[in-house]
Amino acid sequence: MAQPRVAVVIPTLNEASCIADTLRRVHALPGPIECIVADGHSHDQTRTYASPYATVCISPRGRGRQMNRGAAQTTAPLLLFLHADTTVTPAAWRAMHHALQRPSVQAGTFRLAFDRSTPLLRFYAQCTRLNWWGFAFGDRGLFIRRTHFEAVGGFAPLPIFEDLDMARRLCAQGGFQFVDAPVVTSARRFRAVGALRQQMQNAGLWLRYMTGTPPTKMGNAYAYNSSVRGS
């Protein structure tokens, strides 16, 4: 059976250090693929490095807005939203297509692995084996049928936790699949900030969100800086 066309949508902001490598790895996967980079007005060479491998569009800043803008650039029946520093493994790619052979599956996410192994990062990755929307962060990737994406209204334009908001809504509707295969994301933020310090910050923000703090009150607490992006 021929695989349906997949549009891989990547939101970027000053991702010149990794975007070309990520896109090359996507294009090495089998099947019909198109890549779309939705850039939030980067001031480095992100768009230049992405353009040989992807359709590049400019978007108002914010991952939710950028991913919606990227999705609007394609008519592909399947969408895969990916972070600029995340690699889809061949096993994850096969598992995604296998899951989508079932008509009941409308969307899903992968397990997470890091490109660096430490006890804390291994523990964090192990948490993604729990099939719960509360751990369905964007660095795990999100695949979804286009019709379903449009039916749920796309991503909310939130400054943070647009990924958990979407996962919560999708799980509530049913047809959400937690795929038992990992994507690999960069540990650059943990390297730059410190693994324990970064994880404590992540946990603090997550607890605030899960206990009802509006994302609009937390958006500035998770801003990338140049040292993280270049790590």
Secondary structure by P-SEA (a helix, b strand, c coil): ccccbbbbbbbbccccccaaaaaaaaaacccbbbbbbbccccccccccccccccccccccccaaaaaaaaaaaccccbbbbbcccccccaaaaaaaaaaacccccccbbbbbbbccccaaaaaaaaaaccccccccccccbbbbbaaaaaaaccccccccaaaaaaaaaaaaacccccccbbbbbbaaaaaaccaaaaaaaaaaaaaaaaacccccccccccccccccccc
